[in-house]
């Protein structure tokens, strides 16, 4: 018996382009292993809409979402899917690249995260100091400014905005200090796919911006990361709940364990970078393979639930 047919809505025009990031490569390998007959369809291609009826499910792929007005066209195709009773995995209605959108939902639901405020003028910011100023939706720790005193804020904001005048900083965040007694800040990432929590990595840094660029690359850090991957996230239910609040099928959640036992949530990336992507080791790790497997299994589950 032939496997289900999946249409992958993407902004990419070719399969070679689609395979740009590791997430796509592990997904396609997992789909092939499970006998899913997939087809890549560009979201603004008229043929994609015509062929919807021949598919059992649609997966919306939001990498390169700014290309060709992808989100707009995908949303229209998803409306047609609803009419035909075709399940959509990772619909664009739950996609966002802005930090503020997820922080707003988390705050309303009581998920621990920094207080935040979007602004156009610094005088609008009502949060107390110290705080962090950043560009809403800019990732990988870029253009984040820590401001200790209100008197320093105008100068620091002006310096940051001169780097990219067309995209000024517009999000203020409460500075939540999660530094441990040993002097290190820690941040974890977990992939969440269809409710499954997959530990991805644990990073420690002496810098308050905790990412791969600032990580402490020593044996102790390696051991912490390995222990996290081996044992798993002990509070996976909290991670699962945080993503459920967002309504997302797929997210890579960044959060920090604080010394007092709290988990502080920072962001939920819908386009997770992985080992094997640019500037990272070429060989994917077990969590990345599991990400692809879990997403393929989610597709199959949605097909079964729809009775197709």
N, C-alpha and C positions, 0 to 999 in steps of 0.2 A: 504494500500500500504506500502510495506516494505521500511524502510529508506535506505539511501546510505551506502555502505560498505567502511570502512576506514581501511587502513593498516598503523599502527604506526611503523615506523622503529626506532629501539632502540638498544642500546648496552646491555640492560638488557636481561637476559635469562628467567626470570619468571615475572609474573604479580606482585607477592609480591615484588620483587626487584624494579620493575618499579614504584610502589607506594611509594618509599622511600621518595620522596620530595612532599611537599604540592601541587606544580604546577601540578604534574601528577594526584593527587587525585581529585583536583577540575576539571581538564580536563575530566577525565573519568565520573564523576558525571554529567557534562554538556552534554557530548555526549549521555549518557544513557537517560537523560531527553528529548533529542531531537530525540530519536529514531535512532541514528546513530549506525550501527552495526560495531563495531571496533574489530580489531584483532591485537595483538602484534606480530611483527615479528622481530627477530634479524637480523641486517643488513647483516651479513655474512652467513646467512642461505640460502642454495640453494633453499629451498622451498619457500622463500619469493619472489624470482625472478619468479619462476614458477607460482605463484598465483597472480601476479600483474594484469593480465587480468580480474580477478574476482572482482576487486575493483574499486570504483569510484573515489577515491582520496588516496593520501599518505601524511602522516604527518611525517616529520623527527624530531625526538626528540634527542636533542644534549646533554642532561645531560649524564655525564660519557663518554664524547666523546673520551677519550683516551683509552677506553677499546676495545680490539679486533680490532684495526684499523677501528673503526666505520665510521669515515668520508670518508675513501677511499671506503669502501663497499657501503655506502649509496650513494655516488656520482655515482657509477656504476649503481645502481638500478634506480637512478633518470634519467640517460640517457635512460634507457629502458622505463621509464614512458613517456618521451618525444616522443619516437617512437610510443607508444600506445595511446598518447593523454590523459594520466591520469594526472590531476593537482597535483602538489606537493606543500604542504604548509610548509613553513620554510625550504627551500632547503639549503643544506650544502654550496652551492656557496656563500651565504651571511653570513655564520657563521665565527666568529673569536673570540678568547679569548684574543687577544692581544690589549692592549690599543692603541698602535701606529697605528694599521690599521684603527681604527675608527677616531682617531685624524687626520690622514693624509687626509681622505676623508672630514672631517669637515673643516679642514683648507682650502682645495682646493675650497670648496663650500661657504666659508665665514661664516660658523657657528662659533659663538664665543667659543673658547676653548683655552687651554694653548698651546703656542708654545712648540715643543718637538723635541727630537733628540735621536735616538738610538746610542749606542756607545759600543765599546769593551775596549777602553782605555780612561781614564779621559781626557787626553790631546786633544782628539777629540771634546770635548764638546765646542761649540761656543756660547752657550746661556749665557746671563749675570747672575750675582748673585744678590740676593739670588735665589736659585732654589731647586727643589726636585729631588732626585735620587730614583729610584725604580726598581723593577723587572718587565719587560714588561709581562703582562698576569697574574701577581699575584694579587689576589683580597682581599677584606675584610680589606683593609688598612694595610696589613702586609708588612714589610720590605720597608717602605717608610722613607727616610731620608731627613730632611730639612737642607739645607746648606746655611748659611747666608753669609759666606765669602769664596772666592776662596782658601785662605790659609788653611781653615779647611777641604776642600773637600777630599784630599788624606786620611787623618786620618779617617774621618767618613765613607768613602767608604770602607776602609780596615776593619773597625770594623763590618760593615754590611755584608761584604762578608765572614767573618770568621764564621758567623752563618750558612751559607750554601755554602761552597766553590764550590760545583758542579753547583750552579745556581746563578752566580754573578749578581749584579744589572747592568742593561744594557739600561735603559731609563732615560733621563734627561727631566724634565718638568719645564717650566717657572712657577715661584711662583706667582699665581694670588691671591692677598689678597682680600677676600670677607668678611672680618670681618665688622660687623655692629657697629654703634656708641655705642651700649649697651654692646659691648665686646664679643658678640656671633657670631660664624660662623653658617651658615645655609645651609642645603642641602636637596633637595627634590628628591623623586623618583616617576616616573610615568611609569606604564606599557603602552606600545603601541602595540596594536594587530590589524593588518589589518587597520591601520590608526586611530583607536579609542584610545584616550588618557584617561587613567584611573589613577587618582591620587592614589598613594600607601601609601606614608608617608612623613612627614616633620620632620626633626631632627635638633636640635640646640645643639651646643657644644661650650665650651670655648677653646677646643683644635682645632688646625688647621686641624687635621684629623677628619672629621665629619662622624661618623658611630655609630652603636648601642653600640659599645664598649666604645665610648667616649661621648655618648649623656648625656645631662643634664636631669636627670629623676626627674622633679618636675612638679608642677601643671601648671606653665606657659608653659612649653614645651608640656604638654598634650593638653592644650587648642590650641596652635598653630597647632598641628597635626590635632586635630578635626576640626578646622576651615578650614584647607586646604582640608580635605576630604569632608567636607560639601559643600564648595564653588566651589571646583574644581580648576584646574590650569587656571588662567585667561588668560594665553598666550599659550593656547593649540596648536595654529597653529604653533608656533615656535618649540614646542616639536615634533609635527607631521612631520614638515619639516626636523628636525634633523635626525629622523629615516628613512624618505624617502630617504635622501641622501645616507644612508647606504644600501638601498635596502632590509632592513630586514622586515619580516612579524611579528616578535615577538622580543621585546626588553624591558628591564627595564632600563630606562634612569636615570642616576644620574646627577644632575645639581644644581647650586646654584644661588639664587637671590642675586645680589650684591646691596649694598646701593644706587648706582647711577642708579638703574633701569635695569641694564643689567642682562641677564641670561648667566651664564658661564657653558658650558657642559664639564663633566669629562669623562664619559664612558657610553657605552650602553651594558648592560649585556644580553647575549643571554640565560643564564640559571638563571633566577631570583630566589633568595632565598625569602621565604615567611614566614609569621606567620604560625606556625605549623610545621616548619622545626626544625632541631636540634638546641637546645639552644634558641629557641624562644617559645612563648606561644603556646599551643597545638590547640587553637581555631582559625581557619582562620577568617580574617576580610572580610568585604563586598568587598573591592577592589580585594582580592584574588579570591573570588567567581566570581566576574565579569570578571577577567582574564580568567578563565575557560570557562565561557559563551561566551565571545567574541571570543575565539579561536575556540570553537565549531561552532559558527555562521560563522566564516571565512571559515571553512571547507565546510559548506553547501553552502556558496556563491561561492566558487571556483568550487564546483560540478555543480552548476546551470550555471555558466559562461561557463563551458566546455560542457554544454548540455548533461550531463550524467544522 
